[in-house]
């Protein structure tokens, strides 16, 4: 194995380990601006270790920052994964058609039993597993997997809060997310 390849693997491993440590610390206490900056740097290294270029890693962090600005409860947990109100959001990295968690690149994104999962037109993957009424930022055509308890109704709402459509579990399908502004998974 070449020295460059060994160095790349060591850098990626260190970034993954550091990301896990920072994620644990971030969930325990609010981050100061200085520690948030350190986390962003670690997530950028994690993205680079997963094969993104520096500019791609910067673009990915910009997308993450947009979500953080929209959802005050959102928390970044890896280079492209956030815990959001109601569940999690994994963003497609630049160059990806479908999202995959850069912290666990070999793991497939699965819609567990009891979850409502959505992939939007940008390849972003939403995984809702808490009941509630949540803002939704998906756009374009995509898919859904209503893998909740049999008979649970997921509801999708217009901008004004009126119900656009609904779906009863267990079901999968396609949908246009551009007009959906809010979701009630159950």
Secondary structure per residue as TSV (DSSP state, phi and psi in degrees):
chain	resnum	aa	ss	phi	psi
A	1	X	-	360.0	137.1
A	2	X	-	-71.8	152.5
A	3	X	H	-58.7	-35.5
A	4	X	H	-64.9	-42.9
A	5	X	H	-65.4	-40.0
A	6	X	H	-62.8	-44.8
A	7	X	H	-62.2	-41.5
A	8	X	H	-61.6	-44.8
A	9	X	H	-65.1	-40.3
A	10	X	H	-65.9	-40.1
A	11	X	H	-63.9	-44.4
A	12	X	H	-63.3	-42.1
A	13	X	H	-63.2	-45.5
A	14	X	H	-61.7	-40.1
A	15	X	H	-65.4	-40.6
A	16	X	H	-64.4	-43.3
A	17	X	H	-65.1	-46.4
A	18	X	H	-63.1	-39.2
A	19	X	H	-62.0	-40.2
A	20	X	H	-64.2	-43.1
A	21	X	H	-64.5	-45.9
A	22	X	H	-66.5	-35.7
A	23	X	H	-62.2	-44.4
A	24	X	H	-61.9	-44.5
A	25	X	H	-66.6	-38.0
A	26	X	H	-65.9	-34.8
A	27	X	H	-76.4	-20.2
A	28	X	H	-81.7	-29.5
A	29	X	S	-152.8	151.8
A	30	X	-	-60.3	147.0
A	31	X	-	-86.9	142.3
A	32	X	-	-81.4	160.7
A	33	X	H	-54.5	-36.2
A	34	X	H	-67.4	-43.5
A	35	X	H	-72.1	-31.7
A	36	X	H	-62.6	-39.6
A	37	X	H	-64.5	-41.3
A	38	X	H	-63.9	-39.6
A	39	X	H	-64.3	-44.0
A	40	X	H	-59.1	-39.8
A	41	X	H	-64.4	-42.1
A	42	X	H	-64.7	-42.5
A	43	X	H	-65.5	-34.8
A	44	X	H	-64.6	-43.1
A	45	X	H	-63.2	-38.3
A	46	X	H	-61.8	-43.3
A	47	X	H	-64.2	-43.2
A	48	X	H	-64.6	-40.7
A	49	X	H	-63.2	-25.9
A	50	X	T	-87.1	1.7
A	51	X	T	110.2	0.1
A	52	X	-	-80.0	152.8
A	53	X	-	-79.5	168.1
A	54	X	H	-56.0	-49.8
A	55	X	H	-62.4	-36.5
A	56	X	H	-65.5	-41.0
A	57	X	H	-63.9	-39.5
A	58	X	H	-65.4	-42.7
A	59	X	H	-63.0	-41.9
A	60	X	H	-61.2	-44.5
A	61	X	H	-64.4	-33.0
A	62	X	H	-62.2	-42.2
A	63	X	H	-64.1	-42.2
A	64	X	H	-60.4	-45.9
A	65	X	H	-60.8	-34.3
A	66	X	H	-62.1	-42.9
A	67	X	H	-65.8	-44.4
A	68	X	H	-59.1	-34.5
A	69	X	H	-72.1	-30.6
A	70	X	H	-80.3	-34.6
A	71	X	-	-122.0	104.3
A	72	X	T	-64.1	-18.1
A	73	X	T	-93.4	-6.4
A	74	X	-	-68.9	144.5
A	75	X	E	-138.3	130.0
A	76	X	E	-75.6	131.0
A	77	X	-	-119.9	-12.2
A	78	X	S	-156.6	-176.8
A	79	X	S	-54.9	-35.3
A	80	X	S	-133.8	15.9
A	81	X	E	-120.3	137.3
A	82	X	E	-129.6	146.9
A	83	X	E	-89.3	123.9
A	84	X	E	-119.5	170.5
A	85	X	T	-56.5	120.1
A	86	X	T	96.1	-14.2
A	87	X	E	168.2	-129.8
A	88	X	E	-138.4	160.9
A	89	X	E	-136.5	124.0
A	90	X	E	-111.9	119.4
A	91	X	-	-86.6	142.0
A	92	X	-	-69.7	129.4
A	93	X	-	-75.9	156.1
A	94	X	T	-52.0	131.6
A	95	X	T	92.5	-10.8
A	96	X	-	-96.4	138.7
A	97	X	S	-84.6	-33.4
A	98	X	S	-128.4	143.2
A	99	X	-	-64.8	146.1
A	100	X	-	-145.7	142.7
A	101	X	-	-70.8	116.6
A	102	X	G	-66.0	-20.6
A	103	X	G	-76.9	-21.1
A	104	X	G	-139.2	68.2
A	105	X	T	-63.3	-21.7
A	106	X	T	-90.4	-9.2
A	107	X	S	-87.4	130.0
A	108	X	-	-76.8	145.9
A	109	X	-	-78.5	116.4
A	110	X	-	-114.7	145.7
A	111	X	-	-94.4	99.2
A	112	X	-	-66.2	160.0
A	113	X	T	-58.1	133.6
A	114	X	T	92.3	3.3
A	115	X	E	-113.1	156.1
A	116	X	E	-113.6	119.7
A	117	X	E	-119.5	140.9
A	118	X	E	-135.8	136.8
A	119	X	E	-115.7	127.2
A	120	X	-	-97.4	-175.1
A	121	X	T	-67.5	-15.4
A	122	X	T	-92.5	-3.0
A	123	X	-	87.8	3.7
A	124	X	-	-69.3	143.8
A	125	X	E	-116.9	113.4
A	126	X	E	-99.8	133.4
A	127	X	E	-129.1	102.9
A	128	X	E	-97.7	131.5
A	129	X	-	-139.9	10.9
A	130	X	S	-119.5	137.2
A	131	X	-	-69.4	147.5
A	132	X	S	154.6	-176.8
A	133	X	-	-116.8	117.4
A	134	X	E	-126.9	145.5
A	135	X	E	-67.3	148.6
A	136	X	-	-132.7	135.6
A	137	X	-	-116.8	12.0
A	138	X	-	-67.5	151.0
A	139	X	-	-138.1	163.3
A	140	X	S	75.9	-176.0
A	141	X	E	-86.2	141.5
A	142	X	E	-159.8	-157.8
A	143	X	E	-128.0	164.8
A	144	X	E	-140.4	153.9
A	145	X	E	-133.3	104.6
A	146	X	E	-88.8	85.9
A	147	X	E	-101.0	30.7
A	148	X	S	-81.0	-176.9
A	149	X	S	-57.2	140.4
A	150	X	T	-46.9	132.5
A	151	X	T	88.2	-9.8
A	152	X	-	-69.0	131.1
A	153	X	E	-99.3	121.1
A	154	X	E	-91.3	136.6
A	155	X	E	-120.6	142.8
A	156	X	E	-125.5	130.9
A	157	X	E	-119.7	151.7
A	158	X	-	-73.9	174.6
A	159	X	T	-59.2	-36.6
A	160	X	T	-82.0	1.4
A	161	X	S	93.1	-4.0
A	162	X	-	-75.8	146.8
A	163	X	E	-70.5	128.7
A	164	X	E	-87.6	-50.1
A	165	X	E	-163.2	170.3
A	166	X	E	-144.2	168.4
A	167	X	E	-147.4	137.6
A	168	X	E	-100.3	132.0
A	169	X	S	-69.8	150.6
A	170	X	S	-94.8	125.0
A	171	X	E	-158.9	154.9
A	172	X	E	-129.7	161.5
A	173	X	E	178.4	-171.8
A	174	X	E	-114.4	156.9
A	175	X	E	-157.7	158.3
A	176	X	E	-97.0	118.7
A	177	X	-	-90.8	-11.8
A	178	X	T	-55.4	-39.3
A	179	X	T	-89.7	2.1
A	180	X	-	-90.3	123.6
A	181	X	-	-112.2	-22.2
A	182	X	E	-142.7	153.2
A	183	X	E	-135.9	141.1
A	184	X	E	-123.9	99.7
A	185	X	-	-57.8	-35.3
A	186	X	-	-147.9	360.0
